[in-house]
Amino acid sequence: MSQYDRCSPNSACACFHIAGAINIGICGDEFVDCSALITCEQSSNVCHEPNHRCVHHPRCRNLSVCYPIPSFNQQLCPPIAPMHTTTSTTTTTTNSIQQLGMIPNIPVNAQWRKNGVTVAGGLQHGGAINQLQNPHGIFVDDDQTMIIADWGNARIVQWQLNDTKGQVIAGGNGHGSRLDQLYDPTSVLIDKEMDNLIICDRVNRRVVQWSRHPNTTQGEILIDNIPCRGVAMDNQRYLYVADEEKHEVRRYQIGDKNGTIVAGGNGNGTSLNQLSRPGYIFVDREQTVYISDNYNFRVVKWNKDAQEGTVVAGGHGKGNALTQFAYPRGVFVDTLHTIYVADAHNHRVIRWPKEAKEGTIIVGGNGEGREANQLRYPEGLFFDRYGNLYVADNGNNRVQRFFIE
């Protein structure tokens, strides 16, 4: 197999030739930032950092480099099957990765470092370009660029990894309802096919679209008269929007103003066909919708075309036991159907494996505070392609990154 040949159904993976070996390669993630790579020890082609292999990577450097190969690499880049069934299957896989991003296949017993690293904000709240004010939703692109709903500053900021300041890419012109303004944005994602931002502009009761072109000065209203909290997009580019007042989630085609109810819509309540102020949402490749059912203190799953949901986390009232939440916020689901939830008023992130009876604390849970091992009212969360966890630490005006071990 040639250098950079496709070696996995995951189109983000490619073949890298092992330095010093003949006709031996490894299938790994192709889109690692070259600036993060160091050269191998020249005399022996050895890498001293754990989970790194010495490979040829001419696109980055002339010398062989130490390339990160995580412990779950075979799950991230599974080998290509001997035969493909149809062209449409391949196309669907490509679109799925394109729209949903590289959802990591994290081992169910994975651990994260307990001390987070501040990768955005972290100073006192404020409106400077190196500050955040009560960040809410977060989206991490495949190159680890963070897109942050900077709620208190009425803007969306883009923050490159290792930068000391962000860049305003939507809003930032004060709180207001003009098309160049936002008012308390809560959730954001990237429509990768069109290279647009999709934003829940909550107080303005609308979902807006902003081009990522650098000369963009205002957004476009996609859906109005909707007090949204969360927005998601599936691999067919359908939008899913949580309506806090109608206690429902609707699915929209781009350009559709009415949408179709896919969860709730039966009033405020605790029954399985009801929601109570739904917040953040996550949609998987099967168009299953996972919802932070905020005032019911639970996460519910609604399969495509279902008439009622299933409680998959929480649902035992408000509290701090491992079976409970105190206002669930951001939700993320990996390819093993493990659910991760920002448990806001318990200042922690909880993991619920598939069909588990209770969750486990993976970060936070050490009381409300601003130390490296603490959170304060966490809101959004996201994982990068390597399984590192990013948390919008609302009360501390920062985004924390927790490295997977």
C-alpha positions as CSV (number, residue, x, y, z in Angstrom):
1,M,0.0,0.0,0.0
2,S,1.4,3.4,-1.0
3,Q,2.0,6.3,1.4
4,Y,-1.3,8.1,2.2
5,D,-3.4,5.4,0.6
6,R,-6.9,4.9,2.0
7,C,-6.7,2.1,4.6
8,S,-10.0,2.4,6.5
9,P,-13.7,3.0,5.9
10,N,-13.0,6.2,7.8
11,S,-11.9,8.6,5.1
12,A,-10.0,10.7,7.6
13,C,-7.4,7.8,8.0
14,A,-4.5,7.0,5.7
15,C,-1.5,4.7,5.5
16,F,1.8,5.9,7.0
17,H,5.0,3.9,6.3
18,I,6.9,2.9,9.5
19,A,10.4,4.5,9.5
20,G,13.2,1.9,9.1
21,A,10.8,-0.9,8.0
22,I,10.2,-2.4,4.6
23,N,6.6,-2.7,3.4
24,I,5.1,-2.1,6.8
25,G,2.7,0.7,7.5
26,I,0.2,1.8,10.1
27,C,-3.3,3.2,9.5
28,G,-3.8,6.4,11.4
29,D,-5.6,9.8,11.4
30,E,-4.3,11.8,8.5
31,F,-5.2,15.3,9.7
32,V,-2.9,15.8,12.7
33,D,-1.5,19.3,12.9
34,C,2.1,19.2,11.6
35,S,3.2,21.9,14.0
36,A,2.5,19.4,16.9
37,L,4.9,16.8,15.5
38,I,8.5,16.3,16.5
39,T,11.2,14.4,14.7
40,C,12.2,10.8,15.7
41,E,15.5,10.0,17.2
42,Q,17.5,9.8,14.0
43,S,19.9,7.0,14.9
44,S,17.2,4.5,16.0
45,N,13.9,5.8,14.7
46,V,12.6,5.8,18.3
47,C,9.8,8.0,19.8
48,H,10.0,8.5,23.5
49,E,6.5,9.8,24.0
50,P,3.9,7.1,24.8
51,N,1.4,6.2,22.0
52,H,3.6,7.6,19.3
53,R,5.2,5.7,16.3
54,C,8.1,6.9,14.1
55,V,6.6,7.2,10.5
56,H,7.4,8.8,7.2
57,H,5.2,11.9,6.7
58,P,6.7,14.0,3.8
59,R,3.8,16.5,3.9
60,C,5.0,17.7,7.3
61,R,8.8,17.3,7.4
62,N,11.6,15.8,5.4
63,L,12.7,13.7,8.4
64,S,10.6,11.0,10.0
65,V,8.3,12.2,12.7
66,C,6.7,10.9,15.9
67,Y,3.0,10.4,15.0
68,P,0.3,10.0,17.7
69,I,-1.3,6.5,17.5
70,P,-3.8,6.4,20.4
71,S,-4.6,3.2,22.2
72,F,-8.0,3.0,20.5
73,N,-6.5,3.6,17.0
74,Q,-8.0,0.4,15.6
75,Q,-11.5,1.6,16.6
76,L,-10.8,5.1,15.1
77,C,-9.4,3.6,11.9
78,P,-10.8,0.2,11.4
79,P,-9.4,-1.8,8.4
80,I,-11.2,-1.8,5.1
81,A,-13.5,-4.8,4.6
82,P,-12.6,-7.0,1.7
83,M,-15.6,-5.9,-0.3
84,H,-17.9,-2.9,-0.4
85,T,-21.5,-3.5,-1.0
86,T,-22.6,-0.4,-2.9
87,T,-21.4,3.0,-3.9
88,S,-24.2,4.6,-2.0
89,T,-22.9,3.0,1.3
90,T,-19.5,4.6,0.7
91,T,-21.1,7.9,0.0
92,T,-23.3,7.8,3.1
93,T,-20.2,7.1,5.2
94,T,-18.4,10.0,3.7
95,N,-21.3,12.4,4.3
96,S,-21.7,11.1,7.8
97,I,-18.1,12.0,8.7
98,Q,-18.4,15.3,6.9
99,Q,-21.5,16.5,8.7
100,L,-21.2,15.0,12.2
101,G,-17.4,15.2,12.5
102,M,-15.1,12.4,13.6
103,I,-17.1,11.0,16.5
104,P,-14.6,9.0,18.5
105,N,-15.0,5.4,19.4
106,I,-14.0,5.7,23.0
107,P,-13.3,2.6,25.1
108,V,-16.1,2.2,27.7
109,N,-13.5,2.2,30.5
110,A,-11.5,5.1,29.3
111,Q,-10.1,7.6,31.8
112,W,-9.3,11.3,31.5
113,R,-6.8,13.4,33.4
114,K,-8.6,14.9,36.4
115,N,-6.9,18.3,36.0
116,G,-8.1,20.2,33.0
117,V,-6.1,22.7,30.9
118,T,-7.6,26.0,30.0
119,V,-7.7,26.3,26.2
120,A,-10.0,29.4,25.9
121,G,-10.8,32.2,28.2
122,G,-10.0,31.6,31.9
123,L,-9.5,35.2,32.9
124,Q,-12.2,37.2,34.6
125,H,-15.4,37.5,32.6
126,G,-15.2,40.3,30.0
127,G,-15.6,41.2,26.4
128,A,-11.9,41.3,25.3
129,I,-10.8,38.9,22.6
130,N,-8.9,36.8,25.2
131,Q,-12.0,36.6,27.5
132,L,-15.3,34.7,27.6
133,Q,-18.4,35.5,29.5
134,N,-20.5,32.5,30.5
135,P,-19.7,30.3,27.5
136,H,-22.5,27.8,26.6
137,G,-22.4,25.5,23.6
138,I,-19.2,24.4,22.0
139,F,-18.3,22.6,18.8
140,V,-14.8,21.2,18.0
141,D,-13.9,20.8,14.4
142,D,-11.8,18.0,13.0
143,D,-8.6,20.1,13.3
144,Q,-9.4,20.8,17.0
145,T,-10.5,24.4,16.3
146,M,-13.1,25.4,18.9
147,I,-16.3,27.2,18.0
148,I,-17.8,28.7,21.2
149,A,-21.1,30.3,21.9
150,D,-19.9,33.2,24.0
151,W,-23.3,33.8,25.6
152,G,-22.6,36.9,27.7
153,N,-20.8,38.7,24.9
154,A,-23.5,38.0,22.3
155,R,-21.0,36.5,19.9
156,I,-19.5,33.3,18.5
157,V,-15.8,33.0,18.8
158,Q,-13.3,30.7,17.1
159,W,-10.3,29.7,19.1
160,Q,-7.4,27.7,17.7
161,L,-5.7,25.2,19.9
162,N,-2.7,26.8,21.8
163,D,-3.8,30.4,20.9
164,T,-4.1,33.0,23.7
165,K,-7.0,34.8,22.1
166,G,-10.0,34.0,20.0
167,Q,-11.5,35.5,16.8
168,V,-15.1,36.8,16.6
169,I,-16.8,35.0,13.7
170,A,-20.4,35.9,14.3
171,G,-22.1,38.7,16.3
172,G,-19.9,40.8,18.5
173,N,-21.8,44.0,17.8
174,G,-23.6,44.2,21.1
175,H,-26.8,42.6,22.2
176,G,-29.6,43.1,19.7
177,S,-31.9,41.8,17.0
178,R,-30.2,43.2,13.9
179,L,-28.8,40.6,11.4
180,D,-25.3,41.5,12.5
181,Q,-26.1,40.9,16.2
182,L,-26.9,38.0,18.5
183,Y,-28.6,38.0,21.9
184,D,-27.5,35.2,24.3
185,P,-26.5,32.5,21.8
186,T,-26.6,29.1,23.4
187,S,-25.6,26.5,20.8
188,V,-23.5,26.5,17.6
189,L,-22.5,23.9,15.0
190,I,-20.7,23.9,11.6
191,D,-22.6,22.9,8.5
192,K,-19.5,21.4,6.8
193,E,-21.0,21.0,3.4
194,M,-21.8,24.7,3.1
195,D,-19.1,25.9,5.5
196,N,-21.7,27.8,7.5
197,L,-22.3,28.3,11.2
198,I,-25.8,27.4,12.6
199,I,-26.6,29.3,15.8
200,C,-29.3,29.2,18.4
201,D,-30.0,32.9,18.9
202,R,-32.1,32.3,22.0
203,V,-33.4,35.7,23.2
204,N,-34.1,36.7,19.6
205,R,-36.1,33.5,19.2
206,R,-34.5,32.4,16.0
207,V,-32.0,30.1,14.4
208,V,-29.5,31.9,12.2
209,Q,-26.9,31.0,9.7
210,W,-23.6,32.8,9.3
211,S,-21.1,32.0,6.5
212,R,-17.6,31.3,7.7
213,H,-16.2,33.4,4.9
214,P,-13.9,36.0,6.5
215,N,-15.8,39.0,4.9
216,T,-19.2,38.0,6.4
217,T,-20.8,40.8,8.3
218,Q,-24.3,39.5,9.1
219,G,-26.3,36.3,9.4
220,E,-29.4,35.0,7.8
221,I,-32.6,33.8,9.6
222,L,-33.3,30.2,9.0
223,I,-36.1,29.7,11.5
224,D,-37.8,32.4,13.6
225,N,-40.2,32.5,16.5
226,I,-38.6,29.7,18.3
227,P,-37.0,30.0,21.8
228,C,-34.3,27.5,21.1
229,R,-31.7,26.1,23.5
230,G,-30.0,23.4,21.4
231,V,-29.5,22.8,17.7
232,A,-28.0,19.8,16.0
233,M,-27.5,18.5,12.4
234,D,-27.6,14.9,11.1
235,N,-25.7,13.4,8.2
236,Q,-28.4,14.3,5.7
237,R,-28.2,18.0,6.7
238,Y,-31.5,18.1,8.6
239,L,-31.6,20.5,11.5
240,Y,-33.0,19.6,14.9
241,V,-34.0,22.4,17.2
242,A,-35.2,22.2,20.8
243,D,-38.1,24.5,21.7
244,E,-38.1,25.3,25.4
245,E,-41.6,26.7,25.5
246,K,-43.4,24.1,23.4
247,H,-41.4,21.3,25.1
248,E,-40.5,19.7,21.8
249,V,-37.8,19.0,19.3
250,R,-38.5,19.6,15.6
251,R,-36.6,18.5,12.5
252,Y,-36.2,20.9,9.6
253,Q,-34.9,20.8,6.1
254,I,-32.8,23.9,5.3
255,G,-35.2,26.5,4.1
256,D,-38.2,24.8,5.9
257,K,-39.9,27.2,8.4
258,N,-42.3,24.7,10.0
259,G,-40.5,21.5,10.6
260,T,-41.7,18.1,11.9
261,I,-42.0,17.1,15.6
262,V,-39.6,14.3,16.4
263,A,-39.7,14.4,20.2
264,G,-42.2,15.7,22.7
265,G,-44.9,18.1,21.5
266,N,-47.4,16.8,24.0
267,G,-47.1,19.6,26.6
268,N,-44.9,19.9,29.6
269,G,-44.8,16.7,31.6
270,T,-42.9,13.7,32.8
271,S,-44.5,11.0,30.6
272,L,-42.3,9.3,28.0
273,N,-44.1,11.2,25.3
274,Q,-43.4,14.5,27.0
275,L,-40.4,16.8,27.7
276,S,-39.9,19.6,30.2
277,R,-37.8,22.5,28.8
278,P,-35.6,20.5,26.6
279,G,-32.1,21.9,26.2
280,Y,-29.1,20.5,24.3
281,I,-29.5,17.8,21.8
282,F,-27.3,15.2,19.9
283,V,-28.3,13.3,16.8
284,D,-26.4,10.1,15.8
285,R,-26.0,8.5,12.3
286,E,-29.3,6.7,12.6
287,Q,-31.1,10.0,13.3
288,T,-31.7,9.0,16.9
289,V,-32.2,12.1,19.0
290,Y,-30.7,12.4,22.5
291,I,-32.1,15.3,24.5
292,S,-31.2,16.9,27.8
293,D,-34.7,16.9,29.3
294,N,-33.7,19.7,31.7
295,Y,-36.6,20.0,34.2
296,N,-37.2,16.3,34.2
297,F,-33.5,15.8,35.2
298,R,-32.9,13.1,32.7
299,V,-31.6,12.4,29.2
300,V,-34.0,10.8,26.8
301,K,-33.5,9.0,23.5
302,W,-36.1,9.2,20.7
303,N,-35.5,6.8,17.8
304,K,-36.5,7.9,14.4
305,D,-40.3,8.1,14.0
306,A,-40.8,7.0,17.6
307,Q,-44.0,8.1,19.4
308,E,-42.3,8.2,22.8
309,G,-38.8,8.4,24.2
310,T,-36.7,6.1,26.4
311,V,-34.9,7.4,29.5
312,V,-31.2,6.5,29.0
313,A,-29.7,8.6,31.9
314,G,-31.1,10.0,35.1
315,G,-34.8,10.2,35.6
316,H,-34.7,9.8,39.4
317,G,-35.4,13.4,40.3
318,K,-33.0,16.2,41.1
319,G,-30.0,15.3,43.2
320,N,-26.3,14.4,43.3
321,A,-26.4,10.6,43.4
322,L,-24.9,8.8,40.4
323,T,-28.5,8.0,39.3
324,Q,-29.5,11.7,39.2
325,F,-28.8,15.0,37.6
326,A,-29.1,18.6,38.8
327,Y,-30.0,20.2,35.5
328,P,-28.4,18.2,32.6
329,R,-27.0,20.4,29.9
330,G,-24.6,19.5,27.1
331,V,-24.9,15.9,25.8
332,F,-22.6,13.9,23.6
333,V,-22.9,10.2,22.4
334,D,-19.9,8.2,21.1
335,T,-20.0,5.4,18.6
336,L,-20.4,2.8,21.4
337,H,-23.6,4.7,22.5
338,T,-22.0,5.8,25.7
339,I,-23.6,9.1,26.8
340,Y,-21.7,12.0,28.3
341,V,-23.6,14.7,30.1
342,A,-22.6,18.1,31.6
343,D,-24.4,17.9,35.0
344,A,-24.5,21.7,35.6
345,H,-25.5,22.2,39.2
346,N,-23.5,19.2,40.4
347,H,-20.4,20.8,38.7
348,R,-19.4,17.6,36.9
349,V,-19.4,15.5,33.7
350,I,-21.1,12.1,33.9
351,R,-20.6,9.1,31.7
352,W,-23.5,6.6,31.2
353,P,-22.5,3.5,29.2
354,K,-25.3,1.9,27.2
355,E,-28.0,0.3,29.4
356,A,-26.1,1.3,32.6
357,K,-28.2,1.8,35.8
358,E,-26.1,4.7,37.0
359,G,-23.4,7.0,35.7
360,T,-19.7,7.6,36.7
361,I,-18.0,10.9,37.2
362,I,-15.3,11.4,34.6
363,V,-14.2,15.0,35.4
364,G,-15.3,17.5,38.0
365,G,-17.4,16.4,40.9
366,N,-15.0,18.1,43.4
367,G,-17.4,20.9,44.4
368,E,-18.0,24.2,42.7
369,G,-14.7,26.0,42.1
370,R,-12.1,27.2,39.6
371,E,-9.2,24.9,40.3
372,A,-8.0,22.6,37.5
373,N,-10.0,19.7,38.9
374,Q,-13.2,21.6,39.4
375,L,-16.0,23.0,37.3
376,R,-18.6,25.7,37.9
377,Y,-22.0,25.2,36.2
378,P,-20.7,23.4,33.1
379,E,-22.8,23.9,29.9
380,G,-21.6,22.5,26.6
381,L,-19.2,19.6,26.0
382,F,-17.6,18.0,23.0
383,F,-14.9,15.4,22.2
384,D,-12.2,15.8,19.6
385,R,-11.2,12.9,17.3
386,Y,-8.7,11.6,19.8
387,G,-11.2,11.4,22.6
388,N,-10.0,14.5,24.5
389,L,-12.9,16.2,26.3
390,Y,-13.7,19.9,26.0
391,V,-16.1,21.5,28.5
392,A,-17.6,25.0,28.4
393,D,-17.0,25.9,32.1
394,N,-19.8,28.5,32.2
395,G,-19.2,29.9,35.7
396,N,-15.5,30.1,35.3
397,N,-15.6,31.8,31.9
398,R,-13.3,29.3,30.3
399,V,-13.1,26.2,28.2
400,Q,-11.3,23.3,29.8
401,R,-9.6,20.4,27.9
402,F,-9.2,17.1,29.6
403,F,-6.8,14.7,28.0
404,I,-7.7,11.1,27.6
405,E,-5.3,8.7,29.2
